[in-house]
């Protein structure tokens, strides 16, 4: 693949990065270092004009929106919290699947607590998702914004429930919490800076099309 202008791809470490690697390969792109063993944040690839930057998952949409990256891979959860401003979202990549759910400490009477007109204290890093979900149920919520160790909030009495990502449920179980209500299924999306799509149309379209073909082939 020949690219005249540099292209920057924003990814986050962990599951999203790992499951994006085959999609990058489909576009002829391979990161030249082991990102898990490096403390670097910017990585070269086998394509001289393509680089990968590693940022927090919640920051991927921000980097793409403001031109710090031309495109990136972001979970739907992060996109909803961000708002999606200034982003073209051409593909559901159907990777890093999980769900956003409500969880409480074992023994907590959630069914009684969410009766119409009730008030709950919710700990979460997804306040927009949580607020919208409980508003539809007619439940008033006081939001406690956390960035980690969500499971501690109900255990210490700081919150009645948490709204968080759930994959296997093993972390909840290990901390004596139970998943009581799913909110939405989550997968990761390809997001593209709208200005970059105009200025770097050929290289970005190549990547978008390669990703789309890889997703279609996997589904078939």
MIZADREN-762722 format. One line per field, with one value per residue (C-alpha): residue in three letters; x, y, z; chain. Coordinates in pm, 1 decimal. Layout:
REM MIZADREN-762722
res <- c(Ala,...)
c1 <- c(X,...)
c2 <- c(Y,...)
c3 <- c(Z,...)
chain <- c(A,...)
//
This chain:
REM MIZADREN-762722
res <- c(Unk,Unk,Unk,Unk,Unk,Unk,Unk,Unk,Unk,Unk,Unk,Unk,Unk,Unk,Unk,Unk,Unk,Unk,Unk,Unk,Unk,Unk,Unk,Unk,Unk,Unk,Unk,Unk,Unk,Unk,Unk,Unk,Unk,Unk,Unk,Unk,Unk,Unk,Unk,Unk,Unk,Unk,Unk,Unk,Unk,Unk,Unk,Unk,Unk,Unk,Unk,Unk,Unk,Unk,Unk,Unk,Unk,Unk,Unk,Unk,Unk,Unk,Unk,Unk,Unk,Unk,Unk,Unk,Unk,Unk,Unk,Unk,Unk,Unk,Unk,Unk,Unk,Unk,Unk,Unk,Unk,Unk,Unk,Unk,Unk,Unk,Unk,Unk,Unk,Unk,Unk,Unk,Unk,Unk,Unk,Unk,Unk,Unk,Unk,Unk,Unk,Unk,Unk,Unk,Unk,Unk,Unk,Unk,Unk,Unk,Unk,Unk,Unk,Unk,Unk,Unk,Unk,Unk,Unk,Unk,Unk,Unk,Unk,Unk,Unk,Unk,Unk,Unk,Unk,Unk,Unk,Unk,Unk,Unk,Unk,Unk,Unk,Unk,Unk,Unk,Unk,Unk,Unk,Unk,Unk,Unk,Unk,Unk,Unk,Unk,Unk,Unk,Unk,Unk,Unk,Unk,Unk,Unk,Unk,Unk,Unk,Unk,Unk,Unk,Unk,Unk,Unk,Unk,Unk,Unk,Unk,Unk,Unk,Unk,Unk,Unk,Unk,Unk,Unk,Unk,Unk,Unk,Unk,Unk,Unk,Unk,Unk,Unk,Unk,Unk,Unk,Unk,Unk,Unk,Unk,Unk,Unk,Unk,Unk,Unk,Unk,Unk,Unk,Unk,Unk,Unk,Unk,Unk,Unk,Unk,Unk,Unk,Unk,Unk,Unk,Unk,Unk,Unk,Unk,Unk)
c1 <- c(0.0,143.5,44.3,166.3,36.3,83.1,-205.6,-240.0,-456.4,-568.6,-612.3,-634.1,-433.4,-586.5,-873.5,-952.0,-590.6,-561.4,-881.9,-791.8,-460.2,-623.6,-815.9,-495.3,-336.0,-618.4,-520.8,-154.4,-59.3,142.7,280.0,654.1,689.3,520.5,304.1,249.6,623.0,685.8,627.8,604.2,279.0,352.9,442.5,569.6,420.6,550.4,395.6,627.3,341.2,114.9,160.1,-41.1,-91.2,-204.3,-447.1,-706.2,-1017.4,-1232.4,-992.9,-999.8,-1302.9,-1145.0,-814.9,-1001.4,-1242.1,-963.0,-724.6,-474.1,-553.5,-715.5,-910.9,-945.7,-1129.6,-1365.8,-1618.0,-1979.5,-1978.8,-1702.5,-1874.1,-2203.0,-2028.1,-1828.8,-2135.0,-1984.4,-1932.3,-1721.6,-1685.3,-1771.5,-1864.2,-1861.1,-1833.4,-1938.6,-1627.3,-1807.2,-1503.3,-1445.1,-1804.6,-1946.5,-2245.2,-2323.6,-2520.4,-2647.0,-2490.6,-2553.7,-2412.5,-2547.8,-2868.7,-2963.2,-3335.0,-3293.5,-3648.5,-3789.1,-3531.4,-3620.5,-3993.2,-4139.6,-4032.7,-3747.3,-3406.9,-3078.5,-2713.6,-2528.3,-2150.0,-2027.9,-1789.1,-2081.3,-2310.4,-2483.7,-2578.1,-2686.6,-2884.9,-3075.8,-3150.0,-3288.6,-3479.3,-3675.6,-3764.8,-3879.3,-3604.0,-3420.8,-3046.2,-2759.4,-2451.7,-2108.1,-1844.3,-1564.2,-1277.2,-1179.8,-1255.4,-1626.1,-1706.3,-1598.5,-1879.2,-2167.3,-1943.3,-1848.1,-2200.8,-2101.0,-2358.4,-2663.6,-2559.4,-2300.0,-2334.4,-2032.1,-1905.0,-1955.1,-1793.5,-1770.4,-1909.0,-1617.5,-1505.1,-1854.6,-1875.0,-1533.4,-1652.2,-1990.9,-2184.6,-2460.9,-2565.2,-2931.4,-3020.2,-2849.0,-2862.5,-2709.5,-2475.7,-2141.5,-1898.3,-1624.7,-1668.0,-1431.0,-1435.3,-1286.1,-1204.6,-1429.7,-1164.9,-907.0,-1150.4,-1152.1,-779.3,-657.8,-941.7,-744.1,-544.5,-834.2,-1077.6,-829.6,-828.3,-1207.0,-1270.3,-1016.3,-1173.9,-1521.8,-1413.4,-1246.2,-1559.9,-1780.4,-1549.0,-1552.7,-1932.0,-1951.1)
c2 <- c(0.0,337.9,637.1,987.7,1157.6,1029.3,849.8,818.1,546.3,576.5,253.9,154.3,-123.3,-455.2,-634.7,-366.6,-354.2,-732.9,-773.4,-486.5,-647.6,-886.0,-592.8,-393.0,-696.1,-702.8,-346.8,-448.7,-276.8,-432.3,-261.7,-326.1,-355.1,-543.6,-270.6,-469.9,-468.1,-106.6,216.4,413.0,574.7,617.8,314.8,279.1,20.3,-166.2,112.0,415.5,667.1,491.8,511.0,393.0,597.7,435.2,631.4,555.3,392.6,688.9,928.2,764.8,965.5,1286.3,1230.0,1155.3,1449.6,1704.2,1563.8,1398.8,1087.7,1040.6,735.9,504.2,213.1,298.6,107.7,215.4,298.6,556.7,701.3,750.8,923.3,1139.1,1229.2,1141.2,1503.2,1552.5,1181.1,967.9,618.7,395.2,51.9,-160.2,-377.6,-630.7,-678.0,-643.2,-743.8,-700.7,-529.8,-242.5,-369.5,-274.8,-471.0,-466.5,-636.3,-983.9,-966.1,-610.0,-589.0,-420.4,-492.9,-302.8,-24.4,64.8,100.9,405.0,725.7,565.5,730.7,543.4,634.6,493.5,464.3,454.4,588.4,594.4,865.8,941.7,579.1,532.9,856.8,783.0,423.8,509.1,813.0,580.3,373.8,679.4,629.9,929.9,879.0,1052.6,985.1,912.1,933.9,680.1,576.0,242.8,-19.6,22.4,-290.1,-122.9,133.1,-96.7,-294.2,18.1,159.0,450.8,351.5,131.0,-2.7,28.7,62.8,-92.5,-308.2,-680.4,-952.1,-1283.8,-1160.0,-1316.9,-987.7,-924.3,-1275.1,-1245.4,-933.5,-1075.0,-862.3,-977.4,-849.3,-754.2,-577.3,-549.6,-203.6,-248.5,-464.5,-306.1,-357.2,-140.1,103.2,247.8,626.8,871.3,1241.0,1410.7,1658.0,1379.4,1184.1,1472.2,1548.5,1186.9,1020.0,752.1,604.6,623.5,471.0,185.7,113.1,148.3,-86.7,-342.6,-341.3,-379.7,-676.4,-840.7,-798.1,-935.5,-1235.6,-1312.7,-1301.7,-1538.2)
c3 <- c(0.0,-100.9,109.6,30.0,342.8,700.3,865.7,1244.5,1400.2,1764.1,1960.4,2325.4,2489.3,2576.7,2411.4,2152.2,2035.6,2020.2,1821.0,1586.1,1483.6,1227.9,1078.3,1044.0,879.1,626.7,533.8,506.4,832.5,1116.0,1426.6,1437.1,1818.4,2101.3,2254.8,2574.4,2650.3,2554.4,2745.0,2421.4,2313.1,1940.7,1729.1,1376.0,1143.3,842.1,634.0,644.3,646.9,898.6,1274.3,1575.1,1891.7,2216.0,2431.8,2699.4,2556.1,2657.6,2482.0,2137.3,2016.4,2147.8,1963.7,1641.4,1679.9,1730.9,1468.9,1702.2,1499.3,1159.7,1264.1,1559.0,1713.7,1997.2,2204.2,2166.3,2538.8,2492.9,2186.2,2369.4,2659.1,2417.3,2210.5,1871.4,1764.7,1452.8,1389.4,1088.8,1206.2,898.8,1059.4,1351.9,1370.4,1591.9,1815.1,2191.3,2254.7,2603.9,2764.4,2996.0,3295.0,3637.0,3924.8,4299.3,4606.1,4666.9,4870.2,4772.6,4679.2,4342.0,4223.7,4521.3,4491.0,4130.8,4179.5,4002.9,4171.2,4363.7,4411.8,4375.7,4404.7,4105.3,4071.8,3713.0,3454.3,3208.8,3350.5,3019.9,2960.9,3322.3,3340.5,3019.1,3124.7,3466.7,3336.1,3106.0,3412.7,3606.7,3863.1,4005.7,4034.2,4208.5,3999.2,4146.5,3872.0,3917.7,3692.6,3844.0,4110.7,4044.1,4246.0,4569.6,4563.1,4667.8,4903.7,5099.5,5097.2,4874.6,4611.5,4578.9,4239.8,3966.3,3591.0,3424.6,3141.0,3191.2,2984.2,3170.9,3502.3,3690.6,3847.8,3980.8,4123.2,4287.2,4469.2,4574.3,4326.3,4093.4,3752.5,3781.9,3459.3,3119.0,2960.3,2615.4,2410.9,2325.4,2039.3,1890.3,1602.7,1347.3,1384.1,1134.5,1151.9,895.2,780.1,741.9,527.2,279.2,292.5,301.7,118.9,-68.3,225.1,467.6,220.7,168.2,542.7,578.1,284.8,410.1,755.2,604.1,395.0,694.2,908.8,629.6,578.7,950.5,958.1,662.5)
chain <- c(A,A,A,A,A,A,A,A,A,A,A,A,A,A,A,A,A,A,A,A,A,A,A,A,A,A,A,A,A,A,A,A,A,A,A,A,A,A,A,A,A,A,A,A,A,A,A,A,A,A,A,A,A,A,A,A,A,A,A,A,A,A,A,A,A,A,A,A,A,A,A,A,A,A,A,A,A,A,A,A,A,A,A,A,A,A,A,A,A,A,A,A,A,A,A,A,A,A,A,A,A,A,A,A,A,A,A,A,A,A,A,A,A,A,A,A,A,A,A,A,A,A,A,A,A,A,A,A,A,A,A,A,A,A,A,A,A,A,A,A,A,A,A,A,A,A,A,A,A,A,A,A,A,A,A,A,A,A,A,A,A,A,A,A,A,A,A,A,A,A,A,A,A,A,A,A,A,A,A,A,A,A,A,A,A,A,A,A,A,A,A,A,A,A,A,A,A,A,A,A,A,A,A,A,A,A,A,A,A,A,A,A,A,A,A,A,A,A,A,A)
//
